[in-house]
């Protein structure tokens, strides 16, 4: 798959195991000069320019940047996982919604000790089995909850995965391992 590129790029190829970006060394150098970074020149430094396989201009020096990456299914969608990606992510609304609903359900139970889980579940328009699975989220390790709210959960942790196992461990270290935080 190829995309429209900024003027200093030639091509971006998305492959099964990596993303390749081919850049024109000369155009990149010109752009760096425009940005006020004069202490570089195409071919200087540790990067060794390489030619792309199907170069349209045989005199143009091409720099290929390859980033290991893989497609990974996360619930109903696919995400591109780039090794070493530390970019700040937004919190997953589905996961946050589950955490909030679990706390609201527990609060409602605590406010009226004579009510049953079935009563509160019916008031919240959910089935009792779903409510029972939801209440267990109140026992997640605090750092797991914080990571979910900050969007720092593992990329494959989805709402479905979080709700799928009805008996996850109560010990926090085991929770982190089971949910991919270890």
C-alpha positions, 0 to 999 in steps of 0.5 A: 500500500502506498500513500501520497507523500510530502515533497521530501519523500518518494514512497511509503510501503506497508509490508507484513513485517515492517514499514519502509519509507524511501526518502530522497537524500537531496530533497531531505537535505534541502528541507533541513536547510529550510528548517535551519539545520545546516550541519548535515549533508546527504551521505554524511554521518552514520546513515548509508544511503541506499537505492530503492529497487525501482528508482525512477531517477537513477541519479537520485540518492535514496535513503530507506528507513525501515521500521519493524512493525506488525498488524495485530487484531485488537478486538474488532479492529486491526492495529499496526504495532511498531516496535519501541512505540512510546507515543502517548495514546488516548484512553480506550473508551470501551475499557474506560466505560467498563471501569466506570460502570464497574465502580458505579455498580459497586457504589450502588450495592454499597449504598443499599446493602439490602439490595442484591446484585440482580436488583442493581443489575436490573436497575442498570439495564444489564443481566445479572451474569454480566453484572457479576463479571463487571463487579470483578473489575473493582478488584483490578490492581490500581496500576492496571486501572491507572494504565487503562485510564491513561491509555497505557494498556497493552494494545491487545487488551480490549473490553472483550478480553477484559470481560471474557474470563470470569475468573481472573486472579485476585493477586495483582502480580498475576493479574498483570501477567494475565492481562499482558502488563508483565 
